[in-house]
Amino acid sequence: MLTTEKVWEEFSGGLKQFILKRIPDETQAEDVLQDVFLKIHTRIDSLRDQERLPAWVYQIARNTIYDFYRTRQVALLPHYIGWLGSSDSEQELVYINDQGAFRPARPDELPAVERYLQQHG
């Protein structure tokens, strides 16, 4: 039987790194990780195919990261551009406006991010 504890043992380390790549603040990333596992715990019985566990877990993590940016007043830039995806090879650069709406980032938006990162490291 699949338990939250087993999922934690298998995925917590990788999920933390996944979240930290998208939410660089350690404390906020820990909060999101806890939210992810709370959702996993409350929904674990809905997983019908355990072979889909990794995809299911990372989808919950992506959605929780989206919720984090949508519900909090996190302002790295007036508008934030960040990476989201289930793995490094599947990452998508997204633009998040000040209302928390997401869309793929355009190439012309990247210089603003680079300037910000140079100034605020």
N, CA, C and O of each residue as an XYZ file, in Angstrom:
484
protein
N       0.838     -1.193      0.000
C       0.000      0.000      0.000
C       0.878      1.250      0.000
O       1.862      1.344      0.734
N       0.499      2.188     -0.830
C       1.247      3.435     -0.947
C       0.864      4.372      0.194
O      -0.317      4.602      0.455
N       1.882      4.910      0.870
C       1.639      5.839      1.972
C       2.369      7.149      1.708
O       3.296      7.216      0.900
N       1.932      8.176      2.401
C       2.595      9.476      2.297
C       4.049      9.363      2.748
O       4.931     10.005      2.177
N       4.294      8.555      3.761
C       5.668      8.373      4.254
C       6.563      7.787      3.166
O       7.707      8.214      3.008
N       6.052      6.818      2.420
C       6.847      6.224      1.327
C       7.109      7.254      0.230
O       8.208      7.323     -0.320
N       6.096      8.046     -0.077
C       6.271      9.084     -1.093
C       7.303     10.102     -0.615
O       8.149     10.538     -1.395
N       7.241     10.485      0.663
C       8.215     11.418      1.240
C       9.631     10.873      1.094
O      10.537     11.575      0.645
N       9.808      9.611      1.478
C      11.141      9.006      1.413
C      11.692      8.999     -0.008
O      12.885      9.216     -0.221
N      10.825      8.751     -0.964
C      11.280      8.650     -2.349
C      11.462     10.000     -3.037
O      12.368     10.160     -3.856
N      10.610     10.974     -2.712
C      10.561     12.197     -3.510
C      10.958     13.484     -2.797
O      11.201     14.483     -3.474
N      11.035     13.514     -1.488
C      11.212     14.798     -0.803
C      12.487     15.530     -1.214
O      12.459     16.744     -1.416
N      13.593     14.817     -1.340
C      14.851     15.475     -1.714
C      14.796     16.083     -3.102
O      15.180     17.236     -3.299
N      14.316     15.306     -4.065
C      14.205     15.807     -5.435
C      13.189     16.923     -5.565
O      13.402     17.886     -6.303
N      12.080     16.792     -4.845
C      11.064     17.842     -4.887
C      11.580     19.147     -4.294
O      11.277     20.229     -4.798
N      12.355     19.042     -3.227
C      12.892     20.264     -2.623
C      13.784     20.992     -3.622
O      13.692     22.213     -3.751
N      14.634     20.272     -4.322
C      15.495     20.898     -5.330
C      14.665     21.477     -6.469
O      14.938     22.575     -6.953
N      13.657     20.735     -6.889
C      12.744     21.183     -7.941
C      12.096     22.513     -7.541
O      12.033     23.446     -8.341
N      11.626     22.586     -6.321
C      10.964     23.797     -5.828
C      11.964     24.939     -5.659
O      11.666     26.082     -6.008
N      13.153     24.636     -5.125
C      14.166     25.684     -4.933
C      14.607     26.320     -6.247
O      14.991     27.490     -6.263
N      14.558     25.578     -7.342
C      14.909     26.156     -8.641
C      13.876     27.186     -9.080
O      14.167     28.065     -9.891
N      12.673     27.070     -8.539
C      11.591     27.937     -8.952
C      11.219     28.975     -7.907
O      10.659     30.024     -8.225
N      11.541     28.668     -6.648
C      11.311     29.586     -5.531
C      12.616     29.628     -4.739
O      12.826     28.795     -3.858
N      13.488     30.576     -5.034
C      14.834     30.543     -4.463
C      14.923     30.776     -2.960
O      15.938     30.429     -2.356
N      13.907     31.346     -2.340
C      13.941     31.574     -0.907
C      13.719     30.246     -0.176
O      12.687     29.597     -0.353
N      14.688     29.852      0.640
C      14.664     28.550      1.330
C      13.411     28.361      2.189
O      12.786     27.301      2.154
N      13.049     29.380      2.953
C      11.887     29.277      3.839
C      10.598     29.128      3.035
O       9.750     28.299      3.365
N      10.453     29.923      1.991
C       9.260     29.825      1.156
C       9.213     28.484      0.431
O       8.146     27.889      0.284
N      10.365     28.016     -0.017
C      10.416     26.716     -0.700
C      10.014     25.590      0.263
O       9.308     24.660     -0.128
N      10.458     25.676      1.499
C      10.067     24.671      2.512
C       8.558     24.696      2.744
O       7.925     23.648      2.870
N       7.993     25.891      2.797
C       6.549     26.007      2.964
C       5.806     25.361      1.798
O       4.819     24.652      1.998
N       6.281     25.606      0.595
C       5.656     25.012     -0.589
C       5.816     23.495     -0.557
O       4.878     22.771     -0.891
N       6.985     23.005     -0.161
C       7.201     21.562     -0.058
C       6.202     20.945      0.924
O       5.639     19.884      0.651
N       5.987     21.590      2.039
C       5.010     21.086      3.006
C       3.597     21.112      2.427
O       2.816     20.187      2.649
N       3.267     22.173      1.685
C       1.957     22.230      1.034
C       1.790     21.093      0.031
O       0.722     20.487     -0.064
N       2.859     20.810     -0.719
C       2.819     19.714     -1.689
C       2.511     18.405     -0.978
O       1.649     17.647     -1.423
N       3.202     18.132      0.113
C       2.981     16.864      0.802
C       1.649     16.815      1.538
O       1.103     15.730      1.738
N       1.125     17.935      1.936
C      -0.219     17.952      2.499
C      -1.230     17.549      1.415
O      -2.141     16.761      1.669
N      -1.058     18.097      0.213
C      -1.945     17.747     -0.901
C      -1.779     16.278     -1.277
O      -2.764     15.591     -1.549
N      -0.546     15.796     -1.295
C      -0.305     14.384     -1.589
C      -1.012     13.522     -0.552
O      -1.687     12.552     -0.896
N      -0.856     13.880      0.710
C      -1.460     13.101      1.795
C      -2.983     13.045      1.668
O      -3.588     11.989      1.856
N      -3.590     14.174      1.352
C      -5.061     14.206      1.284
C      -5.610     13.589      0.004
O      -6.792     13.252     -0.058
N      -4.768     13.437     -1.023
C      -5.249     12.931     -2.315
C      -4.655     11.587     -2.712
O      -4.936     11.092     -3.803
N      -3.847     10.993     -1.858
C      -3.117      9.789     -2.250
C      -4.043      8.651     -2.666
O      -3.676      7.827     -3.504
N      -5.227      8.603     -2.092
C      -6.183      7.551     -2.450
C      -6.754      7.741     -3.855
O      -7.317      6.803     -4.419
N      -6.620      8.925     -4.425
C      -7.151      9.174     -5.767
C      -6.203      8.692     -6.868
O      -6.599      8.634     -8.032
N      -4.969      8.347     -6.525
C      -4.009      7.858     -7.514
C      -4.362      6.420     -7.865
O      -4.246      5.526     -7.027
N      -4.787      6.201     -9.092
C      -5.234      4.870     -9.505
C      -4.108      4.006    -10.042
O      -4.136      2.785     -9.891
N      -3.122      4.625    -10.664
C      -2.030      3.890    -11.291
C      -0.713      4.323    -10.643
O      -0.225      5.426    -10.892
N      -0.143      3.450     -9.812
C       1.075      3.815     -9.085
C       2.267      4.022    -10.013
O       3.254      4.635     -9.607
N       2.201      3.532    -11.234
C       3.285      3.791    -12.192
C       3.323      5.262    -12.585
O       4.348      5.751    -13.059
N       2.225      5.962    -12.393
C       2.168      7.385    -12.705
C       2.519      8.255    -11.512
O       2.370      9.476    -11.565
N       2.985      7.633    -10.433
C       3.296      8.375     -9.208
C       4.242      9.552     -9.434
O       3.930     10.656     -8.989
N       5.383      9.373    -10.102
C       6.275     10.528    -10.283
C       5.598     11.688    -11.019
O       5.717     12.839    -10.598
N       4.897     11.399    -12.101
C       4.213     12.467    -12.848
C       3.152     13.134    -11.978
O       2.991     14.354    -12.008
N       2.434     12.330    -11.209
C       1.382     12.855    -10.329
C       1.974     13.768     -9.259
O       1.452     14.855     -9.011
N       3.056     13.333     -8.628
C       3.709     14.109     -7.569
C       4.229     15.436     -8.118
O       4.024     16.485     -7.507
N       4.901     15.391     -9.272
C       5.459     16.628     -9.822
C       4.378     17.544    -10.380
O       4.567     18.760    -10.416
N       3.254     16.993    -10.813
C       2.143     17.852    -11.234
C       1.579     18.598    -10.025
O       1.267     19.785    -10.118
N       1.450     17.913     -8.903
C       1.010     18.582     -7.677
C       2.006     19.681     -7.297
O       1.602     20.774     -6.901
N       3.297     19.397     -7.417
C       4.314     20.403     -7.088
C       4.206     21.611     -8.021
O       4.248     22.753     -7.562
N       4.066     21.366     -9.323
C       3.930     22.489    -10.267
C       2.708     23.331     -9.929
O       2.786     24.559     -9.895
N       1.587     22.675     -9.681
C       0.370     23.423     -9.362
C       0.517     24.212     -8.064
O      -0.007     25.320     -7.948
N       1.220     23.653     -7.097
C       1.425     24.348     -5.828
C       2.344     25.556     -6.016
O       2.143     26.588     -5.376
N       3.334     25.439     -6.873
C       4.207     26.574     -7.189
C       3.392     27.667     -7.888
O       3.525     28.849     -7.572
N       2.550     27.258     -8.840
C       1.665     28.236     -9.492
C       0.826     28.953     -8.435
O       0.723     30.180     -8.443
N       0.231     28.185     -7.531
C      -0.593     28.775     -6.467
C       0.215     29.737     -5.602
O      -0.278     30.793     -5.207
N       1.454     29.364     -5.314
C       2.327     30.217     -4.500
C       2.456     31.602     -5.137
O       2.264     32.618     -4.469
N       2.780     31.637     -6.425
C       2.964     32.917     -7.092
C       1.643     33.639     -7.328
O       1.597     34.869     -7.333
N       0.594     32.895     -7.517
C      -0.704     33.508     -7.785
C      -1.301     34.129     -6.523
O      -1.949     35.172     -6.609
N      -1.100     33.518     -5.357
C      -1.780     33.961     -4.139
C      -0.946     34.868     -3.245
O      -1.492     35.547     -2.376
N       0.341     34.889     -3.441
C       1.191     35.734     -2.595
C       1.662     36.945     -3.377
O       1.731     36.914     -4.605
N       1.975     37.978     -2.682
C       2.500     39.176     -3.320
C       4.016     39.051     -3.420
O       4.754     39.801     -2.782
N       4.464     38.114     -4.213
C       5.887     37.896     -4.417
C       6.300     38.743     -5.607
O       5.822     38.537     -6.723
N       7.184     39.689     -5.368
C       7.559     40.604     -6.441
C       9.062     40.600     -6.625
O       9.764     41.434     -6.054
N       9.560     39.663     -7.422
C      10.975     39.709     -7.774
C      11.188     40.802     -8.816
O      12.228     41.459     -8.837
N      10.215     40.984     -9.658
C      10.162     42.016    -10.679
C       8.722     42.514    -10.701
O       7.849     41.869    -10.119
N       8.448     43.635    -11.352
C       7.042     43.995    -11.499
C       6.254     42.831    -12.099
O       5.093     42.604    -11.759
N       6.901     42.115    -12.982
C       6.372     40.874    -13.530
C       7.509     39.874    -13.400
O       8.674     40.231    -13.576
N       7.185     38.642    -13.098
C       8.210     37.643    -12.810
C       8.330     36.670    -13.970
O       7.326     36.272    -14.561
N       9.535     36.295    -14.290
C       9.761     35.253    -15.278
C      10.525     34.147    -14.576
O      11.548     34.405    -13.941
N      10.045     32.932    -14.681
C      10.682     31.820    -13.999
C      10.519     30.537    -14.763
O       9.771     30.461    -15.738
N      11.231     29.525    -14.307
C      11.213     28.220    -14.952
C      10.266     27.299    -14.211
O      10.316     27.199    -12.985
N       9.408     26.629    -14.951
C       8.549     25.603    -14.386
C       8.600     24.389    -15.298
O       8.674     24.522    -16.520
N       8.562     23.223    -14.709
C       8.551     21.984    -15.471
C       8.837     20.824    -14.556
O       9.283     21.016    -13.425
N       8.587     19.622    -15.030
C       8.738     18.445    -14.180
C      10.181     17.976    -14.088
O      10.531     17.229    -13.174
N      11.019     18.404    -15.018
C      12.432     18.040    -14.966
C      13.213     19.128    -15.674
O      12.638     19.988    -16.341
N      14.526     19.083    -15.525
C      15.341     20.102    -16.177
C      15.143     20.091    -17.692
O      15.198     21.144    -18.327
N      14.913     18.917    -18.278
C      14.767     18.837    -19.727
C      13.386     19.278    -20.200
O      13.196     19.524    -21.391
N      12.417     19.383    -19.287
C      11.058     19.746    -19.671
C      10.654     21.114    -19.143
O       9.464     21.429    -19.095
N      11.606     21.918    -18.751
C      11.257     23.203    -18.157
C      10.745     24.172    -19.206
O      11.171     24.162    -20.362
N       9.820     25.006    -18.767
C       9.240     26.034    -19.608
C       9.449     27.374    -18.914
O       9.195     27.511    -17.717
N       9.905     28.341    -19.661
C      10.068     29.682    -19.126
C       8.701     30.349    -19.160
O       8.086     30.467    -20.220
N       8.229     30.784    -17.997
C       6.892     31.370    -17.913
C       6.961     32.805    -17.415
O       7.883     33.194    -16.698
N       5.972     33.570    -17.808
C       5.798     34.955    -17.400
C       4.605     34.987    -16.460
O       3.545     34.447    -16.776
N       4.774     35.612    -15.320
C       3.700     35.715    -14.340
C       3.425     37.202    -14.128
O       4.292     37.935    -13.654
N       2.231     37.638    -14.476
C       1.941     39.057    -14.303
C       1.548     39.354    -12.863
O       1.485     38.443    -12.037
N       1.288     40.606    -12.559
C       1.019     40.988    -11.173
C      -0.321     40.484    -10.655
O      -0.597     40.618     -9.463
N      -1.163     39.908    -11.512
C      -2.389     39.257    -11.052
C      -2.185     37.757    -10.866
O      -3.112     37.053    -10.466
N      -0.992     37.266    -11.150
C      -0.694     35.852    -10.974
C      -1.039     34.988    -12.166
O      -1.026     33.761    -12.059
N      -1.349     35.600    -13.307
C      -1.660     34.820    -14.507
C      -0.360     34.383    -15.179
O       0.623     35.123    -15.180
N      -0.359     33.188    -15.745
C       0.824     32.623    -16.376
C       0.652     32.571    -17.886
O      -0.459     32.414    -18.393
N       1.757     32.704    -18.589
C       1.819     32.458    -20.024
C       3.281     32.199    -20.359
O       4.166     32.586    -19.597
N       3.546     31.550    -21.489
C       4.952     31.362    -21.872
C       5.658     32.704    -22.030
O       5.080     33.658    -22.550
N       6.885     32.773    -21.586
C       7.662     34.009    -21.704
C       8.137     34.193    -23.139
O       8.440     33.227    -23.839
N       8.194     35.436    -23.557
C       8.705     35.769    -24.880
C      10.211     36.042    -24.782
O      10.698     36.462    -23.733
N      10.935     35.806    -25.860
C      12.381     36.060    -25.824
C      12.743     37.493    -25.473
O      13.775     37.724    -24.844
N      11.913     38.473    -25.868
C      12.245     39.864    -25.587
C      12.108     40.212    -24.110
O      12.543     41.285    -23.692
N      11.514     39.330    -23.312
C      11.374     39.579    -21.885
C      12.602     39.116    -21.099
O      12.769     39.509    -19.945
N      13.437     38.317    -21.681
C      14.581     37.759    -20.968
C      15.620     38.787    -20.540
O      16.162     38.653    -19.442
N      15.930     39.804    -21.338
C      16.928     40.777    -20.873
C      16.560     41.441    -19.558
O      17.448     41.725    -18.754
N      15.285     41.697    -19.311
C      14.882     42.318    -18.045
C      15.223     41.407    -16.875
O      15.652     41.882    -15.824
N      15.038     40.119    -17.046
C      15.365     39.167    -15.992
C      16.869     39.137    -15.749
O      17.320     39.152    -14.604
N      17.639     39.095    -16.827
C      19.098     39.078    -16.689
C      19.590     40.332    -15.965
O      20.458     40.238    -15.096
N      19.055     41.494    -16.306
C      19.444     42.739    -15.628
C      19.093     42.668    -14.147
O      19.897     43.042    -13.293
N      17.904     42.192    -13.850
C      17.486     42.096    -12.451
C      18.407     41.170    -11.675
O      18.833     41.505    -10.570
N      18.718     40.018    -12.236
C      19.568     39.057    -11.530
C      20.972     39.601    -11.322
O      21.589     39.323    -10.293
N      21.487     40.363    -12.265
C      22.799     40.978    -12.104
C      22.775     41.995    -10.972
O      23.737     42.092    -10.211
N      21.700     42.746    -10.851
C      21.606     43.771     -9.816
C      21.299     43.204     -8.449
O      21.773     43.730     -7.441
N      20.513     42.139     -8.393
C      20.042     41.619     -7.114
C      20.546     40.226     -6.803
O      20.218     39.657     -5.762
N      21.352     39.672     -7.713
C      21.987     38.387     -7.541
C      21.213     37.365     -6.878
O      21.693     36.246     -6.698
